[in-house]
């Protein structure tokens, strides 16, 4: 590329950045470099308080996305997050927690980051600018029309994410964009655009701050609400927890006790009968059925414990 072409490309990008809300300069923090530690933290905290309110305004769009994710799960489809940098890491963070929390396959909720696993720990230069990689990474997980693809990009301009959304739409997937810039491609391209507008960051352009927090809140809502809607929660208890370590095993016992008012020993005994399934153990205690009968009741209720109890 010639120096002139490079200069023109840089100028175009600068103009683009000038129009991005999250890249603006925050007038309330212009003096942040003059403050002591406590004053800096107070400024950051005041900015952070704006995030939940911004997310509240986009609950209708989040709800639409959840409805599509629930439909996808019922049809054997997946929830696939894709992003670059902080946005990609947040997608992976949300995805990997679903398996131990709700006992779903690690393939049901997936996170893809530009540059691959290496990029989770260290930036991979140029990966987010690749249109080709966004498509290749979705092809690598055998993307199907029954999947829901959620593209995440604070700026809403990331080429990797834009290309991924376009490819997912081309094969018939429901697509969702999560961004903090309302006039961006990641807001306009997908079937559903989710855009909590949190404004300029305390440190200009550091979108891992308010923008990242807003994105994490949205992803929490997408995955959690979808799991609740597919029977993974009874009352407000994560009854499908995968007791894969000592803490989670203790949590499973506690969940059984909270759901049934049984004793510690009764909870342990019921879990043993249920092969460590908290959901099944609860049903055994509440109905007095044996494990095989309780399992059949759960099947009839499509895995919803509350429905099974009422059979």
C-alpha positions in Angstrom: 0.0 0.0 0.0 1.4 3.4 -1.0 1.9 6.1 1.7 -0.9 8.1 0.2 -3.3 5.2 0.3 -2.3 4.4 3.8 -2.9 8.0 4.9 -6.3 8.1 3.3 -7.3 4.8 4.9 -6.2 6.2 8.3 -8.2 9.4 7.8 -11.3 7.4 6.9 -10.9 5.3 10.1 -10.4 8.5 12.2 -13.6 9.9 10.7 -15.4 6.7 11.5 -14.2 6.7 15.1 -15.3 10.2 15.5 -18.9 9.1 14.9 -18.8 6.2 17.5 -20.5 7.0 20.8 -18.2 4.8 22.9 -15.1 6.4 21.4 -16.1 10.0 22.4 -14.3 12.0 25.1 -16.1 12.1 28.4 -16.4 15.7 29.6 -16.9 14.5 33.2 -13.5 12.9 33.5 -11.2 15.4 31.8 -9.4 15.9 35.1 -9.1 12.3 36.0 -5.3 12.3 35.7 -5.1 15.0 38.4 -7.1 13.0 41.0 -6.0 10.8 43.9 -6.9 7.1 44.0 -10.2 7.5 45.8 -11.3 10.4 43.5 -10.5 8.4 40.4 -12.5 5.4 41.7 -15.4 7.7 42.5 -15.4 9.0 38.9 -15.3 5.5 37.5 -18.1 4.3 39.8 -20.3 7.2 38.8 -19.9 6.2 35.2 -20.6 2.6 36.0 -23.9 3.5 37.6 -25.2 4.4 34.1 -24.8 0.9 32.7 -27.7 -1.0 34.3 -30.1 1.9 33.3 -28.9 1.7 29.7 -29.4 -2.1 29.7 -32.9 -1.7 31.1 -33.9 0.3 28.1 -33.1 -2.5 25.7 -34.9 -5.3 27.6 -37.6 -5.6 24.8 -34.8 -6.4 22.2 -33.1 -8.8 24.7 -36.5 -10.6 25.2 -36.9 -11.1 21.4 -33.5 -12.7 21.2 -34.2 -15.0 24.2 -37.4 -16.2 22.5 -35.4 -17.2 19.4 -32.6 -18.8 21.5 -35.3 -20.9 23.3 -36.7 -22.0 20.0 -33.3 -22.9 18.8 -32.5 -25.0 21.9 -35.8 -26.9 21.4 -34.8 -27.7 17.8 -31.3 -28.9 18.8 -29.7 -25.6 17.8 -27.0 -23.7 19.5 -26.3 -20.2 20.9 -23.0 -19.1 19.4 -21.3 -15.9 20.5 -18.7 -14.4 18.2 -16.5 -11.3 18.8 -13.0 -9.9 18.9 -10.9 -8.6 21.8 -12.8 -7.9 25.0 -16.1 -8.6 23.3 -14.9 -12.1 22.2 -13.6 -12.8 25.7 -16.9 -11.9 27.2 -18.7 -14.3 24.9 -16.4 -17.1 25.9 -16.8 -16.2 29.6 -20.5 -16.5 29.4 -20.5 -19.7 27.3 -18.1 -21.7 29.4 -20.1 -21.1 32.6 -23.3 -22.6 31.1 -22.1 -26.2 31.2 -21.3 -26.4 35.0 -24.2 -24.2 35.9 -26.9 -25.9 33.9 -25.5 -29.2 32.8 -25.7 -28.5 29.1 -23.2 -29.6 26.5 -20.2 -27.4 26.0 -21.4 -27.3 22.4 -24.9 -25.9 23.2 -23.5 -22.5 24.1 -20.2 -21.6 22.4 -17.9 -18.6 22.3 -15.7 -17.8 19.4 -13.0 -15.1 19.4 -11.1 -13.6 16.5 -7.6 -15.1 16.5 -8.6 -18.4 18.3 -7.9 -19.5 21.8 -4.5 -17.7 21.9 -6.4 -14.4 21.6 -8.2 -15.0 25.0 -4.9 -14.3 26.8 -3.1 -12.2 24.3 -4.2 -9.9 21.4 -3.8 -11.4 18.0 -2.9 -8.5 15.7 -5.1 -8.0 12.7 -7.6 -10.8 13.5 -10.5 -8.5 14.1 -9.9 -6.8 10.8 -10.3 -10.0 8.8 -13.6 -10.5 7.0 -12.5 -14.0 5.9 -11.7 -15.3 9.5 -15.2 -14.4 10.7 -16.7 -16.7 8.1 -14.1 -19.4 8.4 -14.6 -19.6 12.2 -18.3 -20.2 11.9 -17.8 -22.8 9.2 -15.3 -24.5 11.5 -18.1 -25.2 14.0 -20.4 -26.4 11.3 -22.9 -23.5 11.6 -26.5 -24.5 10.8 -29.6 -22.6 10.1 -31.1 -23.7 13.5 -28.4 -22.0 15.4 -28.6 -18.4 16.8 -25.4 -16.3 16.2 -24.8 -13.3 18.5 -22.1 -10.9 17.2 -20.5 -8.8 19.9 -18.7 -5.5 19.2 -18.7 -2.4 21.4 -17.9 -0.1 18.5 -20.2 -2.0 16.1 -17.7 -1.7 13.3 -15.5 -4.8 13.8 -15.0 -6.4 10.3 -14.6 -9.9 11.8 -18.0 -9.6 13.5 -19.8 -8.0 10.6 -18.7 -10.8 8.2 -19.8 -13.4 10.7 -23.3 -11.9 11.0 -23.6 -11.6 7.2 -22.6 -15.2 6.7 -24.9 -16.5 9.5 -27.8 -14.6 7.9 -27.0 -16.0 4.5 -27.5 -19.6 5.7 -30.7 -18.8 7.5 -29.6 -18.3 11.1 -31.3 -15.9 13.5 -28.7 -13.2 14.1 -28.3 -10.8 17.0 -25.9 -7.9 17.4 -24.7 -6.6 20.8 -23.1 -3.2 20.6 -22.9 0.2 22.3 -23.0 2.3 19.1 -26.6 2.8 17.8 -25.7 3.7 14.3 -23.3 0.9 13.6 -23.3 -2.1 11.2 -23.6 -4.6 14.1 -26.8 -2.8 15.1 -28.2 -2.7 11.6 -27.1 -6.0 10.0 -28.6 -8.6 12.3 -32.3 -9.6 12.8 -32.2 -8.1 16.3 -29.9 -5.3 17.4 -29.3 -4.8 21.1 -27.6 -1.5 21.9 -27.3 -0.2 25.5 -25.9 3.3 25.0 -23.6 3.9 27.9 -21.8 6.9 26.5 -18.1 7.9 26.5 -15.8 5.9 28.7 -14.0 7.3 31.8 -10.8 6.7 29.9 -11.4 7.6 26.2 -11.8 4.6 24.0 -11.3 2.0 26.8 -14.4 0.1 25.9 -13.5 -2.8 28.3 -15.1 -0.5 31.0 -18.7 0.6 30.7 -19.2 -0.9 27.2 -17.8 -4.3 28.4 -19.9 -4.2 31.5 -23.0 -3.5 29.5 -22.2 -6.4 27.1 -21.6 -8.8 30.0 -25.0 -7.9 31.5 -26.7 -8.5 28.2 -25.0 -11.9 27.7 -25.9 -12.8 31.3 -29.5 -12.1 30.5 -29.5 -14.0 27.1 -28.1 -17.2 28.5 -29.8 -17.2 31.9 -33.3 -16.3 30.7 -32.9 -19.0 27.9 -31.9 -21.6 30.5 -34.8 -20.7 32.8 -37.2 -20.9 29.8 -36.0 -24.4 29.0 -36.6 -25.8 32.5 -33.1 -25.5 34.0 -34.4 -23.5 37.1 -37.0 -24.4 39.7 -38.2 -21.4 41.7 -34.9 -19.6 41.5 -32.7 -22.6 42.1 -30.2 -23.9 39.5 -31.5 -27.5 39.8 -29.6 -28.7 36.8 -26.2 -27.8 38.3 -23.4 -30.2 37.3 -21.8 -31.3 40.6 -18.3 -31.6 39.1 -16.3 -30.4 42.1 -16.6 -30.2 45.9 -18.1 -26.8 45.9 -20.8 -27.6 43.3 -21.5 -31.0 45.1 -22.1 -29.0 48.3 -24.3 -26.6 46.4 -26.3 -29.4 44.9 -27.0 -30.7 48.5 -28.0 -27.2 49.5 -30.3 -26.8 46.5 -32.1 -30.0 47.4 -32.5 -28.9 51.0 -33.7 -25.4 50.0 -36.3 -26.8 47.5 -37.7 -29.5 49.9 -36.9 -28.4 53.4 -35.3 -31.8 53.9 -32.4 -32.5 56.3 -28.8 -32.7 55.1 -28.8 -36.5 55.3 -32.0 -36.7 53.4 -30.5 -34.5 50.7 -27.4 -36.7 50.5 -29.4 -39.9 50.3 -31.8 -38.5 47.6 -28.9 -37.3 45.5 -27.3 -40.8 45.7 -30.5 -42.3 44.4 -30.7 -39.7 41.7 -27.1 -40.2 40.6 -26.2 -36.7 41.8 -29.0 -35.0 39.8 -30.4 -32.3 42.1 -33.5 -31.9 40.0 -34.3 -35.6 40.2 -33.5 -35.8 43.9 -35.9 -32.9 44.6 -38.7 -34.7 42.7 -38.0 -38.0 44.6 -38.4 -36.2 47.9 -41.4 -34.1 47.0 -43.4 -36.9 45.4 -42.1 -40.0 47.3 -41.4 -41.7 44.0 -38.4 -43.8 43.2 -35.7 -42.7 40.9 -37.1 -44.4 37.8 -40.6 -43.1 38.3 -39.4 -39.6 39.0 -37.2 -39.7 35.9 -40.3 -40.7 33.8 -42.3 -37.8 35.3 -39.5 -35.4 34.4 -39.5 -36.7 30.8 -43.3 -36.2 30.6 -42.8 -32.7 31.8 -40.1 -31.9 29.2 -37.6 -31.5 32.0 -39.6 -28.8 33.9 -39.5 -29.7 37.6 -42.5 -27.5 38.6 -44.6 -29.2 35.9 -43.4 -32.6 37.1 -44.3 -31.9 40.7 -47.9 -31.1 39.6 -48.4 -34.3 37.6 
